Amino acid sequence: MEGDIGLNRFLVLNAAVPNSYTEIRPRFRVNARPEDLPRIRELAEFSPVFNLQSN
């Protein structure tokens, strides 16, 4: 997983800026049969990263 974090608040450069990531880029590889893909997609929706990316 890669991400870009805003360091303004973290380094106390600007207290008005939220202390958070501006981009998160998850990557993963799954070895599965093609007929398993719908179930894998269903299970991925429980991931906190999926929630962050979709909202």
Backbone as a printed PyTorch tensor [residue, N CA C, xyz], in Angstrom:
tensor([[[  0.8360,  -1.1470,   0.0000],
         [  0.0000,   0.0000,   0.0000],
         [  0.8940,   1.2260,   0.0000]],

        [[  0.5250,   2.1910,  -0.8020],
         [  1.2380,   3.4680,  -0.8670],
         [  0.2700,   4.5780,  -0.4840]],

        [[  0.7960,   5.6720,   0.0310],
         [ -0.0570,   6.8000,   0.3490],
         [  0.7290,   8.0880,   0.4270]],

        [[  0.0280,   9.1850,   0.2390],
         [  0.6030,  10.5230,   0.3730],
         [ -0.0140,  11.1550,   1.6150]],

        [[  0.8400,  11.5100,   2.5480],
         [  0.3440,  12.0970,   3.7930],
         [  0.6690,  13.5840,   3.8230]],

        [[ -0.3020,  14.3620,   4.3040],
         [ -0.0840,  15.8010,   4.4600],
         [  0.7370,  16.0530,   5.7140]],

        [[  1.9420,  16.5490,   5.5620],
         [  2.8400,  16.7280,   6.7010],
         [  2.7410,  18.0950,   7.3660]],

        [[  1.9010,  18.9810,   6.8490],
         [  1.8130,  20.3210,   7.4350],
         [  1.4640,  20.2710,   8.9160]],

        [[  0.4540,  19.5150,   9.2690],
         [  0.0680,  19.4230,  10.6830],
         [  1.0310,  18.5280,  11.4490]],

        [[  1.4540,  17.4240,  10.8330],
         [  2.3600,  16.4860,  11.4850],
         [  3.6530,  17.1850,  11.9090]],

        [[  4.1600,  18.0730,  11.0670],
         [  5.3950,  18.8020,  11.3810],
         [  5.1240,  20.1530,  12.0390]],

        [[  3.8890,  20.3710,  12.4400],
         [  3.4290,  21.5920,  13.1020],
         [  3.7120,  22.8290,  12.2460]],

        [[  3.5300,  22.6900,  10.9370],
         [  3.6940,  23.8210,  10.0280],
         [  2.3880,  24.5910,   9.8850]],

        [[  1.2690,  23.8940,  10.0110],
         [ -0.0410,  24.5390,   9.8830],
         [ -1.0520,  23.7010,  10.6550]],

        [[ -1.4760,  24.1710,  11.8320],
         [ -2.3940,  23.4310,  12.6980],
         [ -3.8110,  23.3740,  12.1270]],

        [[ -4.1230,  24.2050,  11.1280],
         [ -5.4720,  24.2310,  10.5580],
         [ -5.6930,  23.1160,   9.5300]],

        [[ -4.6170,  22.4760,   9.0830],
         [ -4.7090,  21.4290,   8.0680],
         [ -4.9320,  20.0860,   8.7650]],

        [[ -5.8630,  19.2680,   8.2740],
         [ -6.0720,  17.9640,   8.9060],
         [ -4.8570,  17.0540,   8.7980]],

        [[ -4.6790,  16.2220,   9.8080],
         [ -3.5790,  15.2770,   9.8640],
         [ -4.0420,  13.9820,   9.2120]],

        [[ -3.8810,  13.8750,   7.8890],
         [ -4.4210,  12.7060,   7.2020],
         [ -3.7200,  12.4760,   5.8660]],

        [[ -4.0570,  11.3360,   5.2680],
         [ -3.5690,  11.0180,   3.9330],
         [ -4.4040,  11.7610,   2.8920]],

        [[ -3.7530,  12.1590,   1.7980],
         [ -4.4830,  12.7750,   0.6970],
         [ -4.7490,  11.7540,  -0.4110]],

        [[ -3.9740,  10.7140,  -0.4770],
         [ -4.1410,   9.6410,  -1.4580],
         [ -3.7150,   8.3270,  -0.8160]],

        [[ -4.4530,   7.2690,  -1.0950],
         [ -4.0610,   5.9260,  -0.7010],
         [ -4.2180,   5.0420,  -1.9240]],

        [[ -3.1580,   4.3000,  -2.2420],
         [ -3.1710,   3.4540,  -3.4280],
         [ -2.8830,   2.0090,  -3.0290]],

        [[ -3.9480,   1.2490,  -2.7590],
         [ -3.7210,  -0.1640,  -2.4240],
         [ -3.4930,  -0.9880,  -3.6770]],

        [[ -2.6460,  -1.9750,  -3.5620],
         [ -2.4160,  -2.9420,  -4.6420],
         [ -2.3050,  -4.3140,  -4.0050]],

        [[ -2.8980,  -5.2820,  -4.6420],
         [ -2.7620,  -6.6420,  -4.1500],
         [ -2.9230,  -7.6180,  -5.2930]],

        [[ -2.4480,  -8.8100,  -5.0710],
         [ -2.5160,  -9.8740,  -6.0680],
         [ -3.1610, -11.0840,  -5.3990]],

        [[ -4.1110, -11.6670,  -6.1020],
         [ -4.8210, -12.8310,  -5.5770],
         [ -4.7190, -13.9610,  -6.5860]],

        [[ -4.3000, -15.1100,  -6.1310],
         [ -4.3160, -16.3050,  -6.9690],
         [ -5.6420, -17.0140,  -6.7320]],

        [[ -6.4960, -17.0140,  -7.7410],
         [ -7.8160, -17.6230,  -7.5860],
         [ -8.3350, -18.0810,  -8.9360]],

        [[ -9.3130, -18.9290,  -8.8590],
         [ -9.9920, -19.3660, -10.0780],
         [-10.9770, -18.2830, -10.5020]],

        [[-11.2280, -18.1150, -11.7830],
         [-12.1600, -17.0740, -12.2490],
         [-13.5380, -17.1670, -11.5940]],

        [[-14.0100, -18.3670, -11.3190],
         [-15.3380, -18.4960, -10.7090],
         [-15.3590, -18.0280,  -9.2530]],

        [[-14.1860, -17.8130,  -8.6320],
         [-14.1170, -17.3150,  -7.2570],
         [-14.1420, -15.7890,  -7.1760]],

        [[-13.9990, -15.1040,  -8.2930],
         [-13.8930, -13.6380,  -8.2720],
         [-15.1020, -12.9360,  -7.6490]],

        [[-16.3420, -13.3430,  -7.9210],
         [-17.4670, -12.6600,  -7.2590],
         [-17.3820, -12.7390,  -5.7280]],

        [[-16.9840, -13.8780,  -5.1900],
         [-16.8620, -14.0270,  -3.7320],
         [-15.7100, -13.1670,  -3.2000]],

        [[-14.6190, -13.0960,  -3.9290],
         [-13.4880, -12.2720,  -3.5040],
         [-13.8910, -10.8000,  -3.4710]],

        [[-14.6260, -10.3490,  -4.4790],
         [-15.1000,  -8.9580,  -4.4820],
         [-16.0330,  -8.6950,  -3.3020]],

        [[-16.8860,  -9.6460,  -3.0120],
         [-17.8130,  -9.5140,  -1.8800],
         [-17.0380,  -9.3930,  -0.5640]],

        [[-16.0380, -10.2300,  -0.3810],
         [-15.2390, -10.1840,   0.8420],
         [-14.4120,  -8.9060,   0.9430]],

        [[-13.9620,  -8.3650,  -0.1700],
         [-13.1550,  -7.1400,  -0.1600],
         [-13.9270,  -5.9580,   0.4050]],

        [[-15.2510,  -5.9910,   0.3350],
         [-16.0550,  -4.8880,   0.8570],
         [-15.9770,  -4.7660,   2.3710]],

        [[-15.4460,  -5.7640,   3.0630],
         [-15.2550,  -5.6920,   4.5160],
         [-13.9490,  -5.0050,   4.8950]],

        [[-13.1220,  -4.7080,   3.9120],
         [-11.8180,  -4.1040,   4.1660],
         [-11.9560,  -2.6310,   4.5470]],

        [[-11.2360,  -2.1730,   5.5790],
         [-11.2550,  -0.7430,   5.9130],
         [-10.6880,   0.1190,   4.7740]],

        [[ -9.7680,  -0.4250,   4.0000],
         [ -9.2200,   0.3200,   2.8640],
         [-10.2950,   0.4890,   1.7980]],

        [[-11.0890,  -0.5550,   1.5360],
         [-12.1820,  -0.4350,   0.5840],
         [-13.1510,   0.6620,   1.0240]],

        [[-13.4750,   0.6780,   2.3090],
         [-14.3810,   1.6900,   2.8300],
         [-13.8160,   3.0940,   2.6320]],

        [[-12.5520,   3.2560,   2.9100],
         [-11.9120,   4.5620,   2.7420],
         [-11.9000,   4.9890,   1.2840]],

        [[-11.6070,   4.0610,   0.3690],
         [-11.5180,   4.3710,  -1.0380],
         [-12.8840,   4.6440,  -1.6670]],

        [[-13.9290,   4.0080,  -1.1590],
         [-15.2470,   4.1380,  -1.7910],
         [-16.0830,   5.2750,  -1.2060]],

        [[-15.6550,   5.8670,  -0.1190],
         [-16.4200,   6.9810,   0.4870],
         [-15.6900,   8.2860,   0.4000]]])
